[in-house]
Amino acid sequence: MNLKSVLESLLFAWGEPLNVNEISKLLNMPAHKVTSALDEMADQFSMDTDRGLILQKFGSSYQLTTKKANFEFIQNLLQTTVNRSLSTASMETLSIIAYKQPVTKVEIELIRGVKCSNVVKGLVEKGLIKEVGKLDKPGRPSLYATTDGFLKHFGLNSIDELPALKIEFEEGKKAT
């Protein structure tokens, strides 16, 4: 079996990010071997300037994507516009979750000052956040965190690539 050939075919056929553990189970192969092969492939794709595809890593998932430099041509082909369907409320909620994760809905509502059940539900449906557990407090509220879909949507390799927060205090001083 040519592992890289199989991986490239799987990623092309799937079209969405594929998790290393899922691939590992599918191929009955240790995850570290799959990760190593995928990382090598990502390097090969990035060094070959003649290719229109790159292998992008989103957390522990990988996906074949097109190079950003070719976006204009793809857009012309598809004659679509970029979907920017996230509302201001969704972006605020998503930002809070991204920076404070894991976080409960009550904590999000305290920060935003408004109820956010529908916004959280919509973000879960879009695959940008997910429930990652329950808080060990009365009522056992759900804890939410971002997904690999969030990383993909914003073009991040990991949550560590989020820009640093700048908090302005009442005295007018800034902190990072």
N, C-alpha and C positions, 0 to 999 in steps of 0.2 A: 504494500500500500504506500503510495506517495502521499504523505500526510498533508503537505502544503497544497497539493492539488485537490485533495478531498476537502480541506478547510475552505479553500477559495470557492469551490463549487457550492458548499453548504451556505456560505455567507452570501453568495450571489443569488442562490435560489430563495433564501429566506427573506432577504431584503430589509430586515429589521435587525437591531442589535441581538447578537446571540451570546448568551452567557457561557463562560468557560466551563462551568460545572455541567451545564446541559450538553455541551459538545463532548466533554469528557465521558459522560454516561453513554452518549450516543455511540462513541467510538470505542468504548470500553478501554479507556486509556487514562493514565494519571493526569490530573489537571495541570501539573507543572510542565509536562511535555507539550500539552496543547498550548499553554500560555507561551512557552518558549518558541514554539513554531509560529504562533501568531505575532509575537513581538518581532521575530526575524522577518516575517512577511511584511509587517508594517514598515520596517526600515527599508526593505527592498522597494516597496511601493513608493515611499517618500523620496528615495534617491533616483528613481527612474523618471526623468522629466518628460519622457514621451508618453507616459500613461495618463489617462484621464481620471483614473480612480486612485483612491487612497484607502488604506485600512485604518480606520479610526477606532480608538479605544475609549469606551465610556464606562468608567469604573471597572467592573470585571466582565464587561461585554465588549464585543468587537462587531464592527459593521463596515462593509464596503460602501464607500460614499464617493461622490464626484468631487473633483478639486474645485475649490472656491473660485479659482481663476476662470473656470468654464461656466460659471453660473449664468452669465448673460445669455449664452448660447442655449443653455438648457431652458431658460425662461422663455426665450423666443420660440423654442420648439413646442413647449407645453402651452404657450400663450396663457399663462396664469400669473397671478401676482402672489407674492409671498403672503402667507396666511398669518396675519397678526391679530388673531382672534382673542387674545387675552385682554380682558378689561382692566381698568385701573385697580379695581377691587381685587381681581385675581392676581395681578402683579404685586400688590401690597402684601397679600396673604402669602404668596409664593416666596417673596423676599424674606418675610418673617420666618417661614419654615426653613428656608435655605440657611439662614444665619443662626437660628436657634435650635435646630433639630437635634434630637427629637423633641417635639413640642406638642402640647395639648391644644384643642380648639379653644378652651377657656383662656389660655395664655395669649393666643392670637387675638381673641376678642378684647382682652384687656389692653393690648398694645394698639389695636386699630380703633377701639372705642365703639365698635358696632358688631352685630351678630355676623357670623361667617359660615354658618352650616351649608348654605347652598354653594358658596364659593369653594369650600373645601370639597364638597361632593363633586363639583364640576372639575376640580383639579385632579381628583382621584380618577374620574371617568376619562380624563385626557391622558392619564398615565404619567403625570408630572410629579405626583406625590403618592405615598402609600402609607397605610397603617403599619407601624413597625412593632407595636406592642401595647401594653396597658400600663398605666401608672399605678403603683401600689398605694393608692389613696382611696378614700371613700368614693364609691361610684365607678371606680376603675376606669377613668377616662382614657380614651385612645391617644396614643402618641403617633405623630405624623413626621415623616421625613421625605426628602426628595428621592426620586428614582433615577435609574440610568436614562430614562426618557427625558428627564429634566436636563441631565448633562448633554444629551444629544440636542435637545431643543435650543440650548444656549451655546452649543459648540464648545463645551468644557470637557476636559479629560477627567477631572476630579473636582470635588467640591472645594478643594484647597485653592483652586484658580479663581474663586469669586473675588471681586475687588474688595480691598480692606474697607471697613466701615469707618466713616468719619462722623463722629457725634459732636454736635454743637451744644455746649452748655449755656445756661442762662447768662452767664457772665460774658459770653461771646468768645470764650476760649474753645479751641478745637482739640479733639483728641482722636487718635486712630486706634 
